[in-house]
Amino acid sequence: MTTQPMRVLVVDDEPLARARLCGLLSGLPLIDVVGEAGDGQAAIDACARLHPDAVLLDIAMPGMDGLAAARALANLQPRPAVVFCTAYDAHALSAFEAQALDYLVKPVRTERLAQALDKVRTYLAGRGAGRAAAQAGEPRARSQLCARLGGNLRMIPVDDIWFLQADEKYVVVHHARGEDLIEESLRSLETEFADRFVRIHRNCLVAREEITELRRSPEGHVHAVLRHGGTALEVSRRCLPHLREALQQL
């Protein structure tokens, strides 16, 4: 990860809220607050001028709000990392859809802010690789999926996922911490994460490295035995040839 100071822009329509965030940031290592802004449009203008690495962004602001600003900032090259700092938790899903890295609820604690900035450092470290992939015309896959739990969100690292199973309009994510529902299609997930998951059935994708054995039952059905969870999943005849080929390449 970079050892250069992280350039941070603080955006909030309340001067006292900006001052408090700047005070918290001043106590953290390798942070350089390069500017402040009081609304979404001012944030966009400041980013174009100052090129910050990260933007701490309020949501409820007059004029252009934080969500609209985040969507506009996502088009900048290089794109600054956005961390929302808001008094409300009701906008969390919209925030992550706007490609935010994290979502902090006021009053922001120093420890929680430090965690968010660690995520930003990880993002910055990988930004060069992402830029090279983009120049080659290769979109980068996400590192996490987002599941809704009532009014809350859970971020699921893709590396922790064992398999994905379609269930009507949802996909059930089976992972190291349990199960969660996400509102995405299995086909889009297969396309995005083709290097990690392989289709074993029309309704199931499995992490390639999770499969330890293909086992045929006395009735002639083939099941994939997984490394974790003691699970054996049915493999369809249609998917079996491709699955065998994929496993031989591991």
URKA-V676428 format. One record per residue. N is the residue number from 0. RES is the residue in one small letter. PSI is psi in whole degrees, 0 to 359 (999 if undefined). Layout:
n=N res=RES psi=PSI
n=N res=RES psi=PSI
//
This chain:
n=0 res=m psi=156
n=1 res=t psi=145
n=2 res=t psi=3
n=3 res=q psi=148
n=4 res=p psi=139
n=5 res=m psi=128
n=6 res=r psi=119
n=7 res=v psi=136
n=8 res=l psi=131
n=9 res=v psi=124
n=10 res=v psi=118
n=11 res=d psi=142
n=12 res=d psi=349
n=13 res=e psi=116
n=14 res=p psi=324
n=15 res=l psi=323
n=16 res=a psi=320
n=17 res=r psi=317
n=18 res=a psi=321
n=19 res=r psi=316
n=20 res=l psi=318
n=21 res=c psi=324
n=22 res=g psi=318
n=23 res=l psi=318
n=24 res=l psi=326
n=25 res=s psi=338
n=26 res=g psi=1
n=27 res=l psi=146
n=28 res=p psi=151
n=29 res=l psi=44
n=30 res=i psi=131
n=31 res=d psi=107
n=32 res=v psi=109
n=33 res=v psi=350
n=34 res=g psi=173
n=35 res=e psi=156
n=36 res=a psi=155
n=37 res=g psi=359
n=38 res=d psi=175
n=39 res=g psi=315
n=40 res=q psi=320
n=41 res=a psi=326
n=42 res=a psi=316
n=43 res=i psi=316
n=44 res=d psi=319
n=45 res=a psi=322
n=46 res=c psi=320
n=47 res=a psi=331
n=48 res=r psi=321
n=49 res=l psi=341
n=50 res=h psi=58
n=51 res=p psi=157
n=52 res=d psi=326
n=53 res=a psi=150
n=54 res=v psi=121
n=55 res=l psi=113
n=56 res=l psi=123
n=57 res=d psi=160
n=58 res=i psi=305
n=59 res=a psi=97
n=60 res=m psi=153
n=61 res=p psi=154
n=62 res=g psi=231
n=63 res=m psi=120
n=64 res=d psi=179
n=65 res=g psi=326
n=66 res=l psi=315
n=67 res=a psi=321
n=68 res=a psi=319
n=69 res=a psi=320
n=70 res=r psi=323
n=71 res=a psi=320
n=72 res=l psi=334
n=73 res=a psi=343
n=74 res=n psi=353
n=75 res=l psi=150
n=76 res=q psi=117
n=77 res=p psi=150
n=78 res=r psi=126
n=79 res=p psi=151
n=80 res=a psi=136
n=81 res=v psi=128
n=82 res=v psi=117
n=83 res=f psi=138
n=84 res=c psi=104
n=85 res=t psi=159
n=86 res=a psi=352
n=87 res=y psi=144
n=88 res=d psi=3
n=89 res=a psi=345
n=90 res=h psi=12
n=91 res=a psi=315
n=92 res=l psi=315
n=93 res=s psi=326
n=94 res=a psi=314
n=95 res=f psi=330
n=96 res=e psi=334
n=97 res=a psi=14
n=98 res=q psi=31
n=99 res=a psi=148
n=100 res=l psi=329
n=101 res=d psi=170
n=102 res=y psi=109
n=103 res=l psi=136
n=104 res=v psi=130
n=105 res=k psi=149
n=106 res=p psi=130
n=107 res=v psi=130
n=108 res=r psi=148
n=109 res=t psi=317
n=110 res=e psi=319
n=111 res=r psi=322
n=112 res=l psi=318
n=113 res=a psi=321
n=114 res=q psi=317
n=115 res=a psi=319
n=116 res=l psi=333
n=117 res=d psi=321
n=118 res=k psi=321
n=119 res=v psi=318
n=120 res=r psi=320
n=121 res=t psi=318
n=122 res=y psi=315
n=123 res=l psi=323
n=124 res=a psi=326
n=125 res=g psi=357
n=126 res=r psi=325
n=127 res=g psi=317
n=128 res=a psi=321
n=129 res=g psi=324
n=130 res=r psi=321
n=131 res=a psi=320
n=132 res=a psi=321
n=133 res=a psi=322
n=134 res=q psi=332
n=135 res=a psi=2
n=136 res=g psi=21
n=137 res=e psi=111
n=138 res=p psi=144
n=139 res=r psi=136
n=140 res=a psi=153
n=141 res=r psi=157
n=142 res=s psi=348
n=143 res=q psi=152
n=144 res=l psi=155
n=145 res=c psi=120
n=146 res=a psi=140
n=147 res=r psi=132
n=148 res=l psi=90
n=149 res=g psi=241
n=150 res=g psi=6
n=151 res=n psi=171
n=152 res=l psi=148
n=153 res=r psi=128
n=154 res=m psi=124
n=155 res=i psi=112
n=156 res=p psi=133
n=157 res=v psi=327
n=158 res=d psi=342
n=159 res=d psi=356
n=160 res=i psi=132
n=161 res=w psi=310
n=162 res=f psi=162
n=163 res=l psi=131
n=164 res=q psi=126
n=165 res=a psi=139
n=166 res=d psi=93
n=167 res=e psi=239
n=168 res=k psi=1
n=169 res=y psi=168
n=170 res=v psi=129
n=171 res=v psi=124
n=172 res=v psi=116
n=173 res=h psi=120
n=174 res=h psi=183
n=175 res=a psi=338
n=176 res=r psi=4
n=177 res=g psi=220
n=178 res=e psi=145
n=179 res=d psi=156
n=180 res=l psi=138
n=181 res=i psi=151
n=182 res=e psi=68
n=183 res=e psi=161
n=184 res=s psi=147
n=185 res=l psi=325
n=186 res=r psi=316
n=187 res=s psi=323
n=188 res=l psi=322
n=189 res=e psi=319
n=190 res=t psi=314
n=191 res=e psi=322
n=192 res=f psi=39
n=193 res=a psi=330
n=194 res=d psi=340
n=195 res=r psi=322
n=196 res=f psi=149
n=197 res=v psi=142
n=198 res=r psi=130
n=199 res=i psi=349
n=200 res=h psi=161
n=201 res=r psi=339
n=202 res=n psi=18
n=203 res=c psi=132
n=204 res=l psi=140
n=205 res=v psi=140
n=206 res=a psi=127
n=207 res=r psi=317
n=208 res=e psi=352
n=209 res=e psi=337
n=210 res=i psi=119
n=211 res=t psi=341
n=212 res=e psi=145
n=213 res=l psi=118
n=214 res=r psi=130
n=215 res=r psi=131
n=216 res=s psi=165
n=217 res=p psi=333
n=218 res=e psi=355
n=219 res=g psi=1
n=220 res=h psi=141
n=221 res=v psi=135
n=222 res=h psi=144
n=223 res=a psi=123
n=224 res=v psi=127
n=225 res=l psi=155
n=226 res=r psi=322
n=227 res=h psi=154
n=228 res=g psi=357
n=229 res=g psi=34
n=230 res=t psi=140
n=231 res=a psi=122
n=232 res=l psi=140
n=233 res=e psi=137
n=234 res=v psi=128
n=235 res=s psi=153
n=236 res=r psi=324
n=237 res=r psi=323
n=238 res=c psi=345
n=239 res=l psi=314
n=240 res=p psi=315
n=241 res=h psi=322
n=242 res=l psi=314
n=243 res=r psi=319
n=244 res=e psi=317
n=245 res=a psi=320
n=246 res=l psi=329
n=247 res=q psi=340
n=248 res=q psi=356
n=249 res=l psi=999
//
